[in-house]
Amino acid sequence: MKLIKNLFKWVLRILLIPLIYIVLAIILSNIPVNSIEITEDHVHTVYLTTNGTHADVILPKELLTASLEFDLITEKSDEFYAFGWGDRDFFINTPTWAELKLSTALKALFTPSETLMHVNRHDQKGSDWLEVKLTEEQLTTLQDEIMSGFAIQKGNTKTYVEGHSYFGHDEFYNGSGSYTCLFTCNTWLNSTMKSCGVKAAVWTPFDFGVLHWHEK
């Protein structure tokens, strides 16, 4: 009987951890920071988008700095560049949710892992993209934050990961930092938005925690 009680306590503790994580994530995802009024100084427009789980920030081609564009694969028809940071194994081995394995998800969440930057190129603006207005200073910060997501080598070079693409117009590059359940792909983007002084969540591991502040 004592063994059963102890087993029940351990099961309860194990179940409580993800429950507490989800509850805290939802609460913090709905607490805003950087509630700044849009003024005439907000002359630049960037965009946010999501595939339903993972959010990206999108820059028009003309807003790419020389260092940010350097080493990226580009084509003349490219007009917009979407940037997303995330777990290497998850990015490479899970092109669609149908291919998601429990082992991949658990490893990404609970083991600090290597990361990649995903760059998706577009020839036209998406109808579901959310606009974010930036000042010149905010844009500079955003460009620097995106750049810091890449693992930069000597000579300011990025490392292209060959043989992996979802759509034929997207690429992967080695990323910096580690992915954990406390710092997910959406946490990275939310932190980037916060650094720019853009309205964002206190903390969020979810795409909606980044996006819903900019829905009209």
Buried (B, 14 or more C-beta within 10 A) or exposed (E): EEEEEEEEEEEEEEEEEEEEBEEEBEEBBBEEBBEEEEEEEBEBBBBBBBEEEBBBBBBBEEBBBEBBEBBBEBEEEBEBBBBBBBBBBBBBBBEEEEEBEEEBBEBBBEEBBBBBBBBBBBEEBEEEBBEBBBBEEBBBBBBBBBBBBBBBEEEEEBBBBEEBBBEEBBBBBBBBBEBBBEBBBBBBBBBBBBBBBBBBBBBBBBBBBBBBBBEE
